[in-house]
Amino acid sequence: MSDNTVQNWLPRRYRLTLAFVSVILVLSAGGDSLRDLLRYERIAILQNHQYWRLITGHLVHGSWQHVWLNLAGLLLMSALFLNTYTVWQWICIGLISMFTIDLGLLCLMPQLLWYVGLSGVLHGILSAGAMAWWRAGSRPMAAMLAVTVLGKLIWEQWQGALPLSGSLNVIVNAHLYGAAGGLIAAAMLQIKYPARRKLPQNQT
């Protein structure tokens, strides 16, 4: 299959999503020992300088149920927002969301010894996506999404995780920190690219 055929079949942004999904599935298949090596772990980061955990902790999960829920959320985010930023801008949004989650957990939640999962980063994607919709002129949809995300965050801070979380041990503050990171990243991109409103639909 030629490069042009691959590019037409799967645009670059969707290849980014596919790569991300593949990495998460491979890491999940590694079992408990690999998860324990890669998860966010406060003591290992601060005392043993295992800084890779600040990124890999968001890519490993506590169970396959956790994996499927997060991947479903990632695919939904891709369907809604993928064309609103370039590939490198999405990478920037993801990394800044990870950074704000890690910073929040390290500085504000010293009692949390370990953490896994992508849900905090997904909240960053939601926040950045809402801002992109606002900039692109889809302001009623952006406002509806912003109200929904804000309402969810307030509920979680007030009552804890939503009932649909089931038996998962949800760290709701990670959602709050991730949403803040998405807003920060989107604001930074707005400053750097003030004239950019909407990506061409045929750009890959």
C-alpha positions in Angstrom: 0.0 0.0 0.0 1.5 3.4 -1.0 2.0 6.3 1.3 -0.7 8.3 -0.5 -3.2 5.4 -0.2 -2.5 5.2 3.6 -2.9 9.0 3.9 -6.2 9.0 2.1 -7.5 6.0 4.0 -6.4 7.3 7.4 -5.7 11.0 7.8 -2.8 12.0 10.1 -5.0 13.0 13.0 -6.7 9.6 13.0 -3.3 7.9 12.8 -2.4 9.7 16.0 -5.5 8.3 17.7 -4.8 4.8 16.4 -1.2 5.0 17.7 -2.5 6.2 21.1 -5.0 3.4 21.3 -2.4 0.8 20.3 0.0 2.0 23.0 -2.6 1.8 25.7 -3.7 -1.7 24.6 -0.1 -3.0 24.4 0.7 -1.6 27.9 -2.5 -3.0 29.3 -1.6 -6.5 27.9 1.7 -6.3 29.9 -0.2 -7.1 33.1 0.2 -6.0 36.7 4.0 -5.9 36.7 4.3 -3.5 33.8 1.5 -1.4 35.2 3.3 -1.1 38.6 6.5 -0.1 36.8 4.8 2.7 34.8 2.0 4.0 37.0 2.2 7.4 38.7 3.8 6.6 42.1 4.6 9.5 44.4 7.5 8.0 46.3 9.1 6.5 43.2 8.9 9.9 41.5 10.1 12.1 44.3 12.6 9.8 46.0 13.8 7.6 43.2 13.6 10.1 40.3 11.5 7.8 38.1 10.1 10.8 36.1 8.8 8.7 33.3 5.9 7.8 35.5 4.6 11.3 35.1 3.7 10.4 31.5 3.2 6.7 31.5 0.9 6.8 34.5 -1.8 8.2 32.3 -1.4 5.4 29.7 -1.8 2.4 32.1 -5.0 1.3 33.8 -6.2 -0.5 36.8 -8.4 -3.1 34.9 -9.7 -3.9 31.4 -13.0 -2.3 32.4 -11.0 0.9 33.1 -9.2 0.5 29.7 -12.4 0.1 27.6 -14.1 3.1 29.3 -11.2 5.4 28.7 -10.7 4.2 25.1 -14.4 4.7 24.4 -14.0 8.3 25.7 -10.9 8.8 23.6 -12.6 7.6 20.4 -15.6 9.9 21.2 -13.3 12.8 21.7 -11.6 12.0 18.4 -14.9 12.0 16.5 -15.9 15.3 18.0 -12.7 17.4 18.0 -9.9 15.8 16.0 -10.1 18.4 13.2 -10.1 21.4 15.5 -6.3 21.3 16.2 -3.2 20.1 14.3 -1.5 16.9 15.4 1.3 18.8 17.2 -1.3 21.0 18.9 -3.1 17.9 20.2 0.2 16.6 21.5 0.8 19.9 23.2 -2.7 19.8 24.8 -2.2 16.2 26.0 1.2 16.9 27.5 0.1 20.1 29.3 -3.0 18.3 30.6 -0.7 15.5 31.9 1.6 18.2 33.5 -1.2 19.9 35.3 -2.6 16.6 36.6 0.8 15.5 37.8 1.5 18.9 39.4 -1.9 18.9 41.1 -1.4 15.4 42.5 2.1 16.0 43.7 1.4 19.4 45.3 -2.2 19.2 46.4 -2.7 15.5 47.1 0.3 14.2 49.1 -1.9 11.4 50.5 -2.3 9.9 47.0 0.4 7.3 46.7 -0.4 6.0 43.1 -2.6 6.8 40.2 -3.4 5.3 36.7 -5.7 6.2 33.8 -6.4 8.6 31.0 -9.7 10.2 32.2 -7.9 13.3 33.5 -6.4 13.9 30.1 -9.8 13.3 28.4 -11.2 16.2 30.5 -8.4 18.3 29.2 -9.3 17.4 25.6 -13.0 18.2 26.4 -12.0 21.7 27.7 -9.7 22.4 24.7 -12.4 21.1 22.3 -15.0 23.4 23.8 -12.7 26.4 23.3 -12.0 25.4 19.7 -15.7 25.2 19.0 -16.1 28.7 20.5 -13.4 30.1 18.3 -14.8 28.3 15.2 -18.2 29.9 15.7 -20.1 26.9 17.1 -20.8 28.9 20.2 -24.1 27.3 21.3 -22.5 23.8 21.1 -19.4 25.1 22.9 -21.5 26.7 25.7 -23.5 23.5 26.1 -20.4 21.4 26.3 -18.8 23.8 28.7 -21.8 23.8 31.0 -21.9 20.0 30.9 -18.2 19.6 31.8 -18.4 22.3 34.5 -21.5 20.7 36.0 -19.8 17.3 36.0 -16.7 18.7 37.7 -18.8 20.5 40.4 -20.8 17.3 41.0 -17.6 15.3 41.5 -16.2 17.8 43.9 -19.5 17.9 45.8 -20.7 14.3 45.7 -17.7 12.2 44.3 -17.6 10.1 41.2 -20.7 9.7 39.0 -22.7 6.5 39.6 -21.8 5.2 36.1 -18.2 4.8 37.3 -19.3 1.6 38.9 -16.6 -0.1 41.1 -13.8 2.0 39.7 -11.9 4.1 42.2 -12.1 7.4 40.5 -9.7 10.3 41.5 -12.0 13.1 40.7 -9.4 15.8 41.3 -7.5 14.4 38.3 -10.5 15.4 36.2 -10.4 18.9 37.6 -6.7 19.3 37.0 -6.9 17.9 33.5 -9.7 20.2 32.6 -7.6 23.1 33.8 -4.7 21.9 31.7 -6.8 21.7 28.6 -8.0 25.3 29.2 -4.4 26.5 29.7 -3.2 24.7 26.6 -6.0 26.1 24.4 -5.4 29.6 25.7 -1.7 29.3 24.9 -2.6 28.1 21.4 -5.0 31.0 21.0 -2.2 33.5 21.9 0.2 31.8 19.5 -2.3 31.4 16.6 -4.8 34.3 17.2 -6.0 34.3 13.6 -6.6 30.5 13.4 -10.3 29.8 13.6 -11.0 26.5 11.9 -8.8 23.9 10.2 -9.5 23.1 6.6 -11.5 19.9 6.4 -9.2 18.3 3.8 -6.0 19.0 5.7 -4.3 15.9 7.0 
